Amino acid sequence: MVAKFKMMSPRLQGVQILDASCTPSEYKKWRQSVRTAMTADESWPHCDGTSVCPMPMPSDQCALKQEPQPSLLEERRVWVKKDRAVKLDLFLSIHDDIKTDVFGVGPPLPPSALTAKEMTEALDKQFSRIPFNFEDYHHTYCRFLNLDLDDFSTLDEFHDEFRALLQELDDFGHGLPNIQACSAYFSKLRCCQNPWVANHIRAWHAAKTPPKLADLMREAPAWLIVRPLAVRPSRTNLRDDNAGHVAPPTPTLTPTSASASASAPALVSPAAAVPEAVPEEHEPDEEADNEEITIHAAPDA
């Protein structure tokens, strides 16, 4: 299987060529890399629509109606030139199949009828959603359910993975609403042991508006508070610590020593060898009977 995003963009540093078979998550990563590369030279505003082509001001807003805006033509020329450069950056950062399928033109030049913003919107429409596949969605959802706080070394790493999985679910068109996402977030932070989570749960109904997940992540407590099981000794740890201490052995009575102790009193005094009275509820064992017979037979010898 050929790896996706194998070739690099000749125009944008660190940006890989967008493959025609990319998934929504892969497209999102590509889009983010394009934005990062274009932020340095202030090109991204042409893609998100922040930068618009200068237009003439209404005549009633001009201070001098008889004097036109002298810099308008120059401003428009500069903007159009910049927008063409941004379009070329985008065009050379996508696969040739995308160029023909989405924009209807082939290399080497981008479509002249579209702006950089319109090209970005066309790519978003093409790759931000894919036909729903339950098996793929199920695998992503199971990864989200099995997300464990103990698998991450920092809270920021956990937040990044939590957001990424939520975004993947949303890419399938079945993302979690804010309430469910917040509830899952509380559960991942051990809602039964974390006082910060307990306070937010109690204050949920008293709030005028439900809190947003992004706000909760910014307010999340320190890492040691979130992970009480990792810093407090548990019963399991105590059992492990005591496992190294071995209790002193209990003296055991061997058959040889038992025979010696049973025969020694018979040589000194027959009365001393008489066994103790056995309680009524317990019958004397066979060994005691044998011992008594041996004692009474000793004087005849």
C-alpha positions as CSV (number, residue, x, y, z in Angstrom):
1,M,0.0,0.0,0.0
2,V,1.4,3.3,-1.1
3,A,1.8,5.8,1.8
4,K,-0.3,9.0,1.6
5,F,1.2,12.4,1.6
6,K,4.5,11.0,0.4
7,M,5.5,14.0,-1.7
8,M,6.1,17.5,-0.3
9,S,4.7,20.8,-1.6
10,P,7.2,22.8,-3.7
11,R,5.7,26.0,-2.4
12,L,4.9,25.5,1.3
13,Q,7.6,24.3,3.6
14,G,6.6,21.3,5.7
15,V,3.4,20.7,3.8
16,Q,2.8,17.3,2.1
17,I,0.8,16.8,-1.1
18,L,-2.8,16.2,-0.4
19,D,-3.9,12.8,-1.6
20,A,-7.2,12.3,-3.4
21,S,-8.2,9.4,-1.1
22,C,-7.4,11.2,2.2
23,T,-9.8,10.8,5.2
24,P,-11.3,13.8,7.0
25,S,-8.8,13.5,9.8
26,E,-5.9,13.5,7.3
27,Y,-7.4,16.4,5.5
28,K,-7.7,18.3,8.7
29,K,-4.0,17.7,9.5
30,W,-3.0,18.8,6.0
31,R,-5.2,22.0,6.3
32,Q,-3.5,22.8,9.7
33,S,-0.1,22.4,8.2
34,V,-1.0,24.7,5.3
35,R,-2.3,27.3,7.8
36,T,0.9,27.1,9.8
37,A,3.0,27.6,6.7
38,M,1.0,30.5,5.5
39,T,0.8,32.3,8.9
40,A,4.4,33.3,8.7
41,D,3.9,35.5,5.6
42,E,0.3,36.5,6.4
43,S,-1.1,34.5,3.5
44,W,-3.8,32.6,5.5
45,P,-6.2,35.5,5.7
46,H,-6.8,35.1,2.0
47,C,-7.9,31.5,2.7
48,D,-10.2,32.1,5.6
49,G,-11.8,35.3,4.2
50,T,-10.3,37.7,6.7
51,S,-8.5,39.6,3.9
52,V,-11.0,40.9,1.2
53,C,-10.4,42.7,-2.0
54,P,-10.5,46.5,-1.4
55,M,-13.7,48.0,-2.8
56,P,-14.7,51.6,-3.6
57,M,-16.3,53.5,-0.7
58,P,-19.9,54.7,-1.1
59,S,-20.0,58.2,-2.5
60,D,-21.8,59.5,0.6
61,Q,-19.0,58.4,2.8
62,C,-16.2,60.2,0.9
63,A,-15.0,63.4,2.4
64,L,-14.3,64.9,-1.0
65,K,-16.8,63.7,-3.6
66,Q,-14.9,65.3,-6.4
67,E,-11.7,63.5,-5.4
68,P,-11.7,59.7,-6.0
69,Q,-9.7,57.3,-3.8
70,P,-6.2,57.6,-5.2
71,S,-4.8,54.5,-3.6
72,L,-7.7,52.1,-4.4
73,L,-6.4,50.8,-7.7
74,E,-3.0,50.2,-6.1
75,E,-4.5,48.4,-3.1
76,R,-6.6,46.2,-5.4
77,R,-3.6,45.4,-7.6
78,V,-1.5,44.4,-4.5
79,W,-4.4,42.3,-3.1
80,V,-5.0,40.4,-6.4
81,K,-1.3,39.7,-6.8
82,K,-1.1,38.3,-3.3
83,D,-4.3,36.2,-3.8
84,R,-2.9,34.7,-7.0
85,A,0.3,33.6,-5.1
86,V,-1.8,32.0,-2.3
87,K,-3.9,30.2,-4.9
88,L,-0.8,28.8,-6.5
89,D,0.5,27.7,-3.1
90,L,-2.7,25.7,-2.6
91,F,-2.8,24.4,-6.1
92,L,0.7,23.0,-6.0
93,S,0.0,21.4,-2.6
94,I,-2.7,19.0,-3.8
95,H,-2.7,15.9,-6.0
96,D,-3.4,16.3,-9.8
97,D,-6.5,14.2,-9.4
98,I,-7.9,16.8,-7.0
99,K,-7.1,19.6,-9.4
100,T,-9.2,18.1,-12.1
101,D,-12.0,16.6,-10.0
102,V,-12.6,19.6,-7.7
103,F,-11.5,22.6,-9.8
104,G,-11.8,21.2,-13.3
105,V,-8.4,22.4,-14.4
106,G,-5.0,20.7,-14.6
107,P,-1.5,21.9,-13.9
108,P,0.3,24.2,-13.9
109,L,-2.0,27.1,-13.1
110,P,-4.9,27.3,-10.6
111,P,-8.5,28.2,-11.7
112,S,-8.6,31.9,-12.6
113,A,-12.3,32.3,-11.7
114,L,-11.8,31.4,-8.1
115,T,-10.2,33.2,-5.2
116,A,-8.0,31.5,-2.6
117,K,-11.0,31.6,-0.2
118,E,-13.3,29.9,-2.7
119,M,-10.6,27.2,-3.4
120,T,-10.3,26.5,0.3
121,E,-14.1,26.3,0.7
122,A,-14.2,23.8,-2.3
123,L,-11.6,21.6,-0.6
124,D,-13.4,21.7,2.7
125,K,-16.6,20.6,1.1
126,Q,-14.9,17.8,-0.7
127,F,-12.9,16.3,2.1
128,S,-14.5,17.4,5.4
129,R,-17.1,14.6,5.2
130,I,-17.1,11.1,3.9
131,P,-19.9,8.5,3.4
132,F,-20.8,7.1,6.7
133,N,-19.3,3.7,7.5
134,F,-20.4,2.2,10.7
135,E,-17.4,-0.1,11.1
136,D,-15.0,2.8,10.9
137,Y,-17.2,4.8,13.2
138,H,-17.4,1.9,15.7
139,H,-13.6,1.6,15.9
140,T,-13.2,5.3,16.5
141,Y,-15.9,5.3,19.1
142,C,-14.3,2.3,20.9
143,R,-11.0,4.1,21.0
144,F,-12.8,7.0,22.6
145,L,-14.5,4.8,25.2
146,N,-11.2,3.1,26.1
147,L,-9.3,6.4,26.5
148,D,-7.5,6.1,29.8
149,L,-6.0,9.0,31.8
150,D,-3.1,6.8,33.0
151,D,-1.9,6.3,29.5
152,F,-0.6,9.9,29.3
153,S,2.2,11.6,31.0
154,T,0.7,15.1,31.0
155,L,-2.8,16.5,31.0
156,D,-2.1,18.4,27.8
157,E,-1.4,15.1,26.0
158,F,-4.7,13.7,27.3
159,H,-6.6,16.8,26.1
160,D,-5.0,16.6,22.6
161,E,-6.1,13.0,22.2
162,F,-9.5,13.6,23.7
163,R,-10.1,16.5,21.2
164,A,-8.8,14.5,18.3
165,L,-11.1,11.6,18.9
166,L,-14.1,13.9,19.3
167,Q,-13.2,15.5,16.0
168,E,-13.0,12.1,14.3
169,L,-16.4,11.3,15.5
170,D,-17.7,14.6,14.2
171,D,-16.0,13.9,10.9
172,F,-18.3,10.9,10.5
173,G,-21.3,13.2,11.0
174,H,-22.2,11.8,14.4
175,G,-20.3,13.8,16.9
176,L,-21.1,14.1,20.5
177,P,-23.1,17.1,21.7
178,N,-21.6,19.3,24.3
179,I,-23.4,17.8,27.2
180,Q,-22.3,14.2,26.4
181,A,-18.7,15.4,25.7
182,C,-18.6,17.1,29.1
183,S,-20.0,14.1,30.8
184,A,-17.4,11.9,29.2
185,Y,-14.7,14.3,30.1
186,F,-15.8,14.2,33.8
187,S,-15.8,10.4,33.7
188,K,-12.2,10.3,32.3
189,L,-11.1,12.6,35.1
190,R,-12.4,10.1,37.7
191,C,-15.6,11.9,38.7
192,C,-15.9,9.8,41.9
193,Q,-12.5,10.7,43.2
194,N,-11.9,14.2,41.8
195,P,-13.3,17.0,44.0
196,W,-13.1,19.5,41.1
197,V,-15.3,17.3,39.0
198,A,-17.7,16.8,41.9
199,N,-18.1,20.5,42.4
200,H,-18.8,21.1,38.7
201,I,-21.4,18.3,38.6
202,R,-23.3,19.8,41.6
203,A,-23.1,23.3,40.1
204,W,-24.3,22.2,36.7
205,H,-28.0,22.9,37.2
206,A,-27.4,26.1,39.0
207,A,-25.5,27.6,36.1
208,K,-27.4,29.9,33.7
209,T,-25.9,28.2,30.7
210,P,-24.2,24.8,30.6
211,P,-20.4,25.1,30.5
212,K,-18.5,24.4,27.3
213,L,-16.0,21.6,27.0
214,A,-13.2,24.0,25.9
215,D,-13.8,26.1,29.1
216,L,-13.7,23.0,31.3
217,M,-10.4,21.9,29.8
218,R,-8.9,25.3,30.4
219,E,-10.0,25.2,34.1
220,A,-8.9,21.6,34.7
221,P,-7.0,21.2,38.0
222,A,-3.4,20.4,38.4
223,W,-2.1,17.0,37.2
224,L,-1.6,15.6,40.7
225,I,-5.2,16.4,41.7
226,V,-6.5,14.7,38.6
227,R,-4.6,11.6,39.1
228,P,-5.2,10.6,42.8
229,L,-4.6,6.9,42.2
230,A,-1.1,7.6,40.9
231,V,0.1,9.6,43.9
232,R,-1.8,8.0,46.8
233,P,-0.8,4.5,48.1
234,S,-3.5,2.0,47.6
235,R,-4.3,-1.3,49.3
236,T,-2.6,-3.1,46.5
237,N,0.6,-1.1,46.9
238,L,0.6,-1.8,50.6
239,R,0.2,-5.5,50.0
240,D,3.1,-5.3,47.5
241,D,5.3,-3.5,50.1
242,N,4.6,-6.1,52.8
243,A,5.3,-8.9,50.4
244,G,9.0,-8.6,51.1
245,H,8.6,-9.1,54.9
246,V,8.5,-12.9,55.6
247,A,6.9,-13.9,58.9
248,P,9.1,-16.0,61.2
249,P,8.5,-19.8,60.8
250,T,6.3,-21.5,63.2
251,P,8.0,-24.4,65.0
252,T,6.7,-27.7,63.8
253,L,6.6,-31.0,65.6
254,T,8.3,-33.8,63.6
255,P,7.3,-37.5,64.1
256,T,10.7,-38.3,65.6
257,S,10.4,-35.5,68.2
258,A,6.8,-36.5,69.0
259,S,7.8,-40.1,69.7
260,A,10.7,-39.0,71.9
261,S,8.5,-36.7,73.9
262,A,5.8,-39.4,74.3
263,S,8.2,-42.1,75.5
264,A,10.4,-39.9,77.9
265,P,7.7,-39.3,80.5
266,A,7.0,-43.1,80.7
267,L,10.6,-43.8,81.9
268,V,10.4,-41.2,84.7
269,S,6.9,-41.8,86.1
270,P,3.9,-43.7,84.9
271,A,1.5,-41.2,86.4
272,A,3.0,-38.4,84.5
273,A,2.3,-40.1,81.2
274,V,-1.4,-40.4,81.8
275,P,-3.2,-38.4,79.1
276,E,-5.5,-35.6,80.0
277,A,-9.2,-36.1,80.2
278,V,-10.8,-35.8,76.8
279,P,-14.0,-33.7,76.6
280,E,-17.2,-35.6,76.1
281,E,-17.9,-34.0,72.7
282,H,-14.5,-35.1,71.3
283,E,-13.6,-38.8,71.0
284,P,-9.9,-39.7,71.8
285,D,-7.9,-40.3,68.7
286,E,-6.2,-43.6,67.8
287,E,-2.7,-42.2,68.6
288,A,-3.7,-41.5,72.2
289,D,-5.0,-45.1,72.6
290,N,-1.8,-46.5,71.3
291,E,0.2,-44.3,73.7
292,E,-1.8,-45.5,76.7
293,I,-1.3,-49.2,75.8
294,T,2.4,-48.7,75.5
295,I,2.6,-47.1,79.0
296,H,0.7,-49.9,80.8
297,A,2.8,-52.5,79.1
298,A,6.1,-51.0,80.3
299,P,6.2,-52.4,83.9
300,D,5.6,-56.0,82.7
301,A,8.8,-55.8,80.6
